[in-house]
Amino acid sequence: MIRKYYEGTSEIINLSTEIGKLLGVVDSTYLRKPETNLRKENRIKSIQSSLEIEGNTLNIDQVTTLFNNKRVLGPSKDILEVKNAIKVYNQLDQFDPYDLDSYLCAHELLMQGLIEHPGQFRTKGVGIFKGEKVAHMAPPAWNVHHLMTELFSYLSTGEDNLIIKSCVFHYEMEFIHPFMDGNGRMGRLWQTIILMKENPVFEYLPIEEEVRNTQSEYYETLSIADKQGVSTVFIEYMLGIIKKSLQQLIETQRTQLNDEERILYFIENYQQEEFSRKDYLSIFKDISTATATRDLNKGIRLGKFEKKGEDRTTKYRIVKKGN
């Protein structure tokens, strides 16, 4: 039986509802995968913000330079942290949010060269200090594997929606503190990977930046949740962060796509190789049948689609690269 990790509140219900509405706007304004430049900018913001929370001194310009495979001056440890994070964030879709081995692989890549035995659970006790006082004493090392297995079981079989699950995981992982180092950045990373299963937009949403901007509140809600023994207050905080990040994306990126942008958007977001005009219209609900037909014909001329059949039997196929 999966234990209850939090108490339901009207705030959690309201925020979840508002986030659902915002995701509807994301889908209807074609922001599931934002423009390429915005994706890159937001990924860099995610990396820089998450590492700054952990004390990394490289600024956004320096991280951008490293992202572009150019050299920068700075502490070698900080540079390695950024390079590792770039490697991980550039393959987010390769990790399975429900798989413990995938999670350990991500930690190994993220912490390679920074600690001994990256990708392995700690074998020692650990406490988090605030000044000279112990702010949090993590569970004993012998219990880490069991607690993490239980947490991954909740991810796979729990009845909560994925957005709430991502917040629960983030808090519980911080509480368990399964590694000697890298727990904070792993909590934020894995929450993103979980959220990506809910909507692709989360791969490119710099939630970490908003966490960095409210860092004192971030740690305060973690502390309160520790004292209360449930993650309720932390879930409310993270849902608020997710909501604000979505709002900012929508406010700054509302756009009207042209025909070629629609074609490319469809190719990136439609899951099947073969499709009909009706399927195309299901993605672009605000265009006419005639416009859809023109798009499809242009896609054929551009070598993006192939057509077979006529009239009602007409089907199209996405031409994959290399075909």
ABEGO torsion letter per residue (X at the ends): XBBBABBBBAAAAAAAAAAAAAAAAAAAAGAABBBAAAAAAAAAAAAAAAAAAAGBABBAAAAAAAAAGBBBBEBAAAAAAAAAAAAAAAAAAABBAABAAAAAAAAAAAABGABBGBGBBBABBBBBBBEABBABBBBBAAAAAAAAAAAAAAAAABABBAAAAAAAAAAAAAAAGABABGAAAAAAAAAAAAAAAABAAAAABBAAAAAAAAAAAAAAAAAAAAAAGBAAAAAAAAAAAAAAAAAAAAAAABBBBBAAAAAAAAAAABABABBBAAAAAAABAABBAAAAAAAAAAAAAAGABBBBEBEAABBBBBBBBGX
